[in-house]
Amino acid sequence: MPTDRRGALRAGAATALAGAFATACGTEPRPAAPPPERAAPAAPAAAPAPRRWPGRPAEITHGPRTRPRVALTFHGQGDPALARAILDGAERAGARITVLAVGSWLDQHPEMARRILDGGHDLGNHTQRHLDISAMTEDEAFAEIDACAGRLRRLTGSVGSWFRPSRTPHATATVLRAARRAGYPHALSYDVDSLDFTSPGPAAVVAHATGRITAGSVVSLHFGYPDTVAALPLLLADLDRRGLKAVTTTELLS
């Protein structure tokens, strides 16, 4: 047999043998590809910081009277279940509110800070312990404001949008100076007090508030009172009937 024919036969036999071996034993399995890396969850966006509002006084009590908007502002403390009920009720009605949180309440219920912001609401500072801030020296008032600001910063990345003094509707000059030192250009007061903290019953809360609300009003309400939870849908329905929309204080002034 010619040499080149023998070589061709040997090559063919080798190929056939290799194919048979591969068929009998299988090819070496490839290692499984590693699962794709999951992206780390994005860090929550920092909450809005306080703004300076040109043309507005150091203490803001209401917004423009020419637009059909009002701000419902809540002193943030008390049973978190009642707070969640108010937040849920506002959101179901398409309303947004402003919460001025007490620092010691955030210490006990830190999850509430993010819950408020995630609902599209404003979050601010109502001092650390909710004491009579008007009776304090400037350094004492600053310590109270700054302590709550620190809680807010740790939980949200910001000291919050607003500051409201505790146990008084109006900030003294001393408190305003302390607030500016803590990073708040304005104090937030109100022109309508619902008196819900007296627990007069839901109908009385609504009647007292709606009889005084006008376009641009800033309304004082509270977490922690069942009457307020029951009154909120009635209050929002009355505002809607009058063509008034409940917005955050930031939206009210913007």
N, C-alpha and C positions, 0 to 999 in steps of 0.2 A: 504494500500500500504506500503510496507516495507520502513523503514526510508532511507536506502541508495538509493532506487529508487527515492524517493521524492527529495533527495539532487541532484541527477544527473539531474532530470527534471528542478529543479530551476537553476542549473548551466547552462544548455543548454539554458533556456529562457533568462537568463541574457546575455549570449553570443550573442544570436540572437538579443536582444534589443540593445546591444551595436553596433552590425553590422548595424542594421537599422538606428540608430542614426547617425553613421558615414556616411552612404550612403546619408541620407537626408540632413545633415548639412555640410558635407565635413570635412576633417581634417584641423587642424590649419595650414595655409601656413607657410612654412619655410622662414625666412628672406633671401632676396637675398644676395648672396655672394658679398662682396665688389670687385670692379674692381681691377685687379692687379695694383700695383703701377708702374708707369712709371719710368724707370731709368733716373736720371738727365743726360742731355746731357754732354758728356765728354768735359772738358775744352780743348781748342785748344792747341796742343803741342807747346812748346816754340820754337821760331825760332832758327836756329843755331847761335851760338856765334862766335866771331872772333877767328881765329886760328893763332897760330904761325907756320910759314912755315920754318923749318930748311933749311939753305942753300940759302934762298931767301933774297934779300936785304930789307931794311926798306921800300923802295918804289918799288912796283912791277909794271913793265910796260908790261910784256908779260909772256906767259907760255912756256912750252917746245916746241922747234921747230921740234921735232922728231915725233910728233903725229898729225894726221889730225883734229885738233880741233881749234876753235877760240871762243872768248868770246865777245858777243855784250853787251856793257854796256850802260845804259841809265841814264841820269841825270833826276831825278824824280820831275817834277813840271809841271804846265800848266793844260790845260783842261783835266779833268779826262776821258772824252769821247774819246779823242785821245789816252790817256794812255791805256784804255781798248781795243781800236782797235789794238794797237800794241801787247798787251798781247794775245788777241784772235788770231791775225795773226801768231804770233810766235808758239802758241800751235797747231794751225791747221797744221803747217808745221813740227811739232815734234821738234821744237827748244826750248831751254831754255835760258833766258837772265839774266842779272844782273841789278838791279835797285838801284841807289844811290839816296835816297829820301831826299828832302829838308824838314826840320822839320816844317816850316810854311805851306807847302803844306799838310803835314799830319794833321796839326791842322784843316785845312779846309776840308780835305777829308780823315778822319781816316779809312774809309772802304777800302781804296786802299792798306793799308799795308797787310791785310789778303788776299785780292784778289791776290796780287803778290805772296805771299807764297803759297796759295792754288794752284796756277798754276805750282808749282815746280821750281820757279825762286829764285835767290839770292836777298836778300834785304839788303841794307846798308845805310850809313850815308853820307849825302852831306852838312852838317852843317845846322844850324837852319834857317838862313836868306839869305844864298847864297851871302854873302858879300865878299870883297877882303880879304881873310884870310891871304895872304902874308904880308899885311900891318899892321897886328895886333901884339900886344905883346903876349907872351906865355899865360898869364892869359886870355886875350881877346879871343885868339884862342881856348883855352880850354873851355871857357864858350859857344862859338858857337857850338863846337863839342859835348860837354856834354849835351847841351839843346836838340839837335836832338836825342842824345842817349837816353835821358829820354823819349822822345815821342815814340821812337821805343820800349823801354822796357815796357812802359805802354800798348802799343797796341799789342805786340807780345811776351812779356816775355824775350826779348833779345835786346841788343844794335845793333843787326844786324851783318852780316858777314864781312862787309867791311867799310872802310872810304875812301872817296875821297875829297880832298880839293876843295874849291869853288873858281871859277874865275881864276884858274891857272892849267896848266897840271901837275906841279910838286910841291911837298911839300918842304918847306924850313926846315932846321934843327929845327927851332922854332916850326913849325907846327907839325913836327914828334914827338917832345917831348910832345906837348899838346895832340896829338892823343894817345900816349902811356899812358898818365895820364888818359885819358877817356876810356881806355880798348882796344885800337886797336894796335896790334903789328906792323902792316904794313899800309901804305897808298897805295891805288890802283890808278895808273896812266894808261897810254895807249900808244900804239905805232902807232895807226892809228886814225886820227881825220877825221871824215866824213864831217865836216863843214856843217852839216845839219841845224844848227842854223842860217846860213846865208840865208836860204830859196832859194837855187839856182835852185830848181826844182828836181823832183824825179830822173830823169836820171843822173843829175850831182852828186847827192848824191851817187848814186850807182857807177858811174864811179870813183869818187874821192876815195871811200872806197876800191873798189875791186882792183884798181890799186896798192894798198899798202898792202893789206892783204896777209899774209903768214901763214903757220901753226904756232899756238901758239899766234897769234895776239890778243890783247885786243883793241877793237874798241870803240871809243867815239861817242855816239848818244844821242838824246834827246827826251823825251816826249814833247808834246805841240806844235809840228810842223806838219802841214798836209803833207808837203813834205816827212817827215820821215815815216809816215803811208803808203803813196803810194810807197815809195822806198823799204820798208821792204820785200815784196814778191819777188821783183826783186833781191834784195841782197841775200836773202836766196836761190833763184833758182840758182844764180851764184855760191854760195858756194857749193851747192849740185853738180853742174856740175863739180866743181873742186875737189870733194871728201872731202870737209871740212864740219865738223859738228859744228853747233852753240850750245855751252853748257854754263852752268854757270861758273863763274870764279872759284868757288870751284872745279868743275869738271875739268876745264882746268888744274889746278895745282895738282890735286889728282893723 
